[in-house]
Amino acid sequence: KGNLTKNITVSQGKPPYYHIISSAEELIAFCNYINNGGEDQNGRLIADITLSGSWQGIGTEAQPFSGIFDGNGHSISGLTSQSSYSGLFGVVNNATIHNINVSGNLSNAQYMGGIAGKAVSSTFDNCRSSINISSGSYIGGIVGYMENCTVSNCAHTDNTIGNTSSNYAGGIVGNTSQT
């Protein structure tokens, strides 16, 4: 299973417990932990974070994020990727993501969204995105592609989603399937 290469404080008190994230380094460590099979998957931001360089979303097809992520009203800026399954989260399954703001640029791939590239059976609440997605397929301001999800109180503002060659593009969700 995944190992944290940087110590992240875990909240105390009653469950659910959260990895407390206050810096870009801690967010990257949390991402690597989840993507390498780490358990105890809940995360909570306690500060605004600015990323630099290319970002790989939290959660993969093989290791989707399946916990709770509480943005706690904070923002993550500088989110940049040209990879499929990208956004703050790459792939989520049975996750709850709320109270987060993201901004940055995604381009030239599939399954891209400001909050999540692909989502299954998950909930998104009070999420804000001012992400630019210049081209691709299954692209959305909040989620690129979702199955059986709930999106409430979410908004995408101020930026571009797709171009004339983009397939399945939307301001909130690029494409959805409900079974």
N, C-alpha and C positions, 0 to 999 in steps of 0.2 A: 504494500500500500504506500501511498504518498508520504513523504516526510517534509516537514517544514524546514527550509534551509535558513530561515530567519525566525526567531521567536516572536510569536504574536500573542499578546495577552488574551486570555479567555475570560469572559465575564463570569462573575460569581453570582450567587443567589439562586433563585428558582429557575428551572429549565423553561424554555430552551436556552442553551448556552451559545454564546457568540464569540467568534474571533473578532477582536476589536482592532479595526484598521484605521491608522492615522497618517499613513504616508504612502507614496508611490511604491517604495520598497516592500512595505507590508502587503499592499494590494497584489504586487507581482508574486510575492511568496504565497499568498492565499491562492492565486490563480494556479501556480505550479503545483501546489499541494492538491487541489481539486483535480486538476488534469492528470495527475499521476496516481489517482485512486484514493486520495485522502478521505477520511470520514470526518464526522463532526463538522458538517458543511455549512453551518450558519455563519454569516458575516454581518458586522455592523460598522458603518463609517462613523468616525467622530471628528472628522476634519474634511475640508475640501482638498482634492488631490489633483495635481497636474501631472499628466503622463508625458513622456517624451520617447521618441522612437516608435517602432511598430509594435502593436499590441496583439496578443493572441487572446481571444475571448476565454472567459472562465467557463469550463465545461466543454467536452468534446463529444463526438458521436459515441465513442467507446466509454467515456467517463463523464456523463452529463452532470451538471450541477442539479442537485435535488434537495436543497435546503431552503432556508429563509435568508434573504439578503435585505437588510434594513439600511437604506441610504441615510436615514436619520435627518433628511432635509439637506444633505450636503451634495456637492457637485464634483463630477470627475470631468476634467477637460483635457484636451490634447489626445483624445482617443483616435488612433490612426491605424488603418489596416487595409491590405489588399488581398486578404485571404478569405476563402469561403468559411461559412459558419463564424461570422465575426459580428462584433458589437461589444458592449461591456461583457456580455455573456455570449459564448459561442453556441452551446446547446444546453437547454434546461429541460428537465422532466420532473414533474411533481414538485415544482419550486414555487415559492412566493417571493416576489421582488417588489419592494415598495419604497416610496419617499426618496427617490433619487433623481438627480439631474445630470445629463451627459451632453458633451459637445465634442466635435471633432470632425474627421473626414474618413469615409470608407469608400472604396472604389474597386471596380473591375473584378467582381467575384459573384458568387451565389450565396443566398441565405445570410443577408446582412441586415441588421437593424440596430438602432441606437442603443436599445437595452439588450436585445437578444437576436441572434441570427435565426435560430430555430427553437421553438418551444412546444412541448407536449404536456397536456394536463397541468398547466401552471396558471398562476394568478399574477397580474401586473396591476398595481394600484398606485396612484399619485406619482407617476413617472413622467419626467419631462425630458425632451430631446431637442437639441438644436444641432443635429448632426447633418452633415452634407454627405449624400451618397450619390456619386456622379454617374455610375452605370452599374449594370449587373442584372441578375434575375432573383426573384423572391427577396425584394428589398422593401423595408418599411421604416418609418421614423421611430417606431417603438419596437416592432418585431418583424423580421423578414418573412417567416413562415411559421404558422402555428396550427396545432390540432387540439381541439377540446380545451381551449384556454378562456380565461376571463380577463378582459382589459377594462379598467374603470378609472375615471379621473386622470387620464393620461393625455398628453399633448405633444405635438411636434410643431416647432415654431421656427420661423425665420430662415430656413435653409432649403436646399434642393434635394429632391428625391428622384433620381433617375434622369434619363434622357430618352429620345425617341427610339433608341434601340433596346431599352430596358424592358424586360418581361416581368409581369407580376410585381408592380410597384405601387405603393400606397403611402399616404402621409402617416398613418398609424400602423397598418399591417399590409404587407405585400400580398399575401395569399393565406387563406385559411381553409381548414377542413374540420367539419364537426361530424363525429360518428355517434 
